[in-house]
Amino acid sequence: MEKQKIYSEEFVKFADKIKEFENPRIKQTQNNNDMEYKRNTYLEPKHIESSYNVNGLGKDLYDLVVEHKPLKIIDFGILYGYSTVCLAQAVQDNGFGEIVAYDLFEDYEYKNGVKEVVKHNLDFYNCSHLVKLEQQDFYKWLDNPTPFDLLHVDISNTGDILIDIKEKLGKFIDNGSIVVFEGGGQIRDEIEWMEKYEATKMFPLRETLNYKVLRNDYPTLSAFKNNKIK
Ligand SMILES: C[S@@+](CC[C@H](N)C(=O)[O-])C[C@H]1O[C@@H](n2cnc3c(N)ncnc32)[C@H](O)[C@@H]1O
């Protein structure tokens, strides 16, 4: 007999949200051309819960990929797939490239990525064929990083994570790989959990670590400087 799957409360909540979004009456409000397999414009994945969709940061990620045309993209910290869908839409519009998206999924003790929801969201935006989803710990990967053209890091970032990135990926960055990350701005350093856990602030490190704040409003987006990010 097939073992019954037990879904977490979180999964059920989001699956319901997705079902609601897929209601044909609601779908009619979308521009159908945007949903075609070969998309050529960015479609804001508004229904995917993420701190990024508060002010449409996905478009910034999309634009970065369209501008720099990376072949190999790594997305660390997926949650329900917002950033991954935005990166994948750009890969689709570029016509080449691939994404490997990593998360700890259920091994993360706080609000974590849910693979089934991410798969569903990628399917919904016709992007599944462009993305490989894998369970991986960022710190383990950092000890033995695989080459990449663009890395996006969003794992509840703190200054300590940025210090590790710079130390372990400095050579990749100097050789032209782009590392873009959530946070880095002053407002982002002041959010509740940063204060609560006395996390190392990022903004005071921006000159030492040589990064540029791309978006200063919350949630912030920043990237390490090199020949591509000036
Ligand atoms: C803020 S959410 C990511 C949001 C996502 N990028 C988006 O666009 O909505 C942080 C994610 O990082 C994952 N995570 C936390 N620590 C991690 C680690 N050490 N390695 C891999 N993933 C991690 C969590 O499971 C969670 O899904």
The ligand as a MOL file (V3000), in Angstrom:
LIG
                    3D

  0  0  0     0  0            999 V3000
M  V30 BEGIN CTAB
M  V30 COUNTS 27 29 0 0 0
M  V30 BEGIN ATOM
M  V30 1 C 14.9460 34.1540 3.2720 0
M  V30 2 S 14.6670 32.5360 2.7180 0 CHG=1
M  V30 3 C 15.0580 32.6030 0.9890 0
M  V30 4 C 14.0670 33.4140 0.2060 0
M  V30 5 C 14.0940 33.1860 -1.2780 0
M  V30 6 N 15.3860 33.4960 -1.8680 0
M  V30 7 C 13.0210 34.0050 -1.9500 0
M  V30 8 O 13.2680 34.5850 -3.0140 0
M  V30 9 O 11.8990 34.0730 -1.4200 0 CHG=-1
M  V30 10 C 16.0420 31.7040 3.3780 0
M  V30 11 C 16.1670 30.2500 2.9280 0
M  V30 12 O 17.5030 29.8290 3.2000 0
M  V30 13 C 17.5020 28.4680 3.5810 0
M  V30 14 N 18.7450 28.2600 4.3390 0
M  V30 15 C 19.0580 28.7560 5.5580 0
M  V30 16 N 20.3120 28.4070 5.9030 0
M  V30 17 C 20.8040 27.6900 4.8690 0
M  V30 18 C 22.0620 27.0440 4.6150 0
M  V30 19 N 23.0510 27.0750 5.5100 0
M  V30 20 N 22.2390 26.4050 3.4440 0
M  V30 21 C 21.2310 26.3490 2.5310 0
M  V30 22 N 20.0220 26.9400 2.7120 0
M  V30 23 C 19.8100 27.6000 3.8580 0
M  V30 24 C 16.2080 28.3070 4.3720 0
M  V30 25 O 15.7520 26.9790 4.3610 0
M  V30 26 C 15.2500 29.2560 3.6320 0
M  V30 27 O 14.4940 28.5680 2.6660 0
M  V30 END ATOM
M  V30 BEGIN BOND
M  V30 1 1 1 2
M  V30 2 1 2 3
M  V30 3 1 2 10
M  V30 4 1 3 4
M  V30 5 1 4 5
M  V30 6 1 5 6
M  V30 7 1 5 7
M  V30 8 2 7 8
M  V30 9 1 7 9
M  V30 10 1 10 11
M  V30 11 1 11 12
M  V30 12 1 11 26
M  V30 13 1 12 13
M  V30 14 1 13 14
M  V30 15 1 13 24
M  V30 16 1 14 15
M  V30 17 1 14 23
M  V30 18 2 15 16
M  V30 19 1 16 17
M  V30 20 1 17 18
M  V30 21 2 17 23
M  V30 22 1 18 19
M  V30 23 2 18 20
M  V30 24 1 20 21
M  V30 25 2 21 22
M  V30 26 1 22 23
M  V30 27 1 24 25
M  V30 28 1 24 26
M  V30 29 1 26 27
M  V30 END BOND
M  V30 END CTAB
M  END
